[in-house]
Amino acid sequence: MRGRFLSTWPIARKTGLISVLSLAGLLLVASGYFAVRWYEGGIQQVRDRSEEAVLVTRMLSENFLLARRAEKDFLLRLDEKYYERHVKTGADVAELLTKLAEISPDQSADAELFLTGYVAYNEQFRKVVEAWKKSVIPRMKDFGVRSGNLFIMLKHG
């Protein structure tokens, strides 16, 4: 009785059963494959967003350094081109912060808060520049000093 289960079936029925079982196995393997690929695709999207966030963060860091450098150069040389550079870099920082908020929605509140603080910082620097323009920069022309030699002007003035 043990070996007689399929021995009584005609060969066509045995072949059909083998085909159905093979097809079911293939469908099972294929569905597993596609499920894993779908899961990997989701993980890949998260990874891509993370890489883009890291790239934007690096660009933000570089732009902050450039903004601080332009600020320092303006205060040392009292040349308006450095203030203009600072304004342009500030616009780039604002754009990058907005992009970072879009890339990483869970960090958008922090990015918005940071942007608010950065805008306030830029406004304060603009006030400093305006004060220098009103008080010191016109006097530099009286002494024949172009830019960068504030110490010569103060020594003689």
Phi, psi and omega in degrees: 000330183297312184270006188258004185301308182260356184289340180270349181281147175291155183300325180295320180291321177297316179296319178297317179297316178297320179295315180296315179296321178296316179296319178297318178297317178298316178297322178296314179295317180295318179294322175297317179299311182292328176294318178294318178297320178297316179296316178298323178298319177296317178295321179297320179296317178297317179297317180297318178296321179295317178297319179294322178296321178295318179297316179295321179296319177296317178296322176299315180301314179296319180291326175298317178297320178295321178295316179295324178294318178296321178297313179298316180297321177298313182293331178279319188255345181052044178248128186294340180297331178286326175294318178298321177296320178297318179296316180296317178296323177298321177295321177296320179297315180299318179296317180293323178295321177296318179296320179296321178295325178288321182291317185238084183302329180290344178255006186295324179296318178295319180295319179294318178297317179297318179297319178300315178296322181292322177297318178297319177299316179296322179295320177295319179294323177299320178296320177297315180298316179298320178296318178295321180296323182283324190257314190258315187299319176298325179291333179298322180293326178298328181267001180075016180269128178282263178224153173093346182246051177299326182295323178295317180296316181292328180292324183265349192250000000 
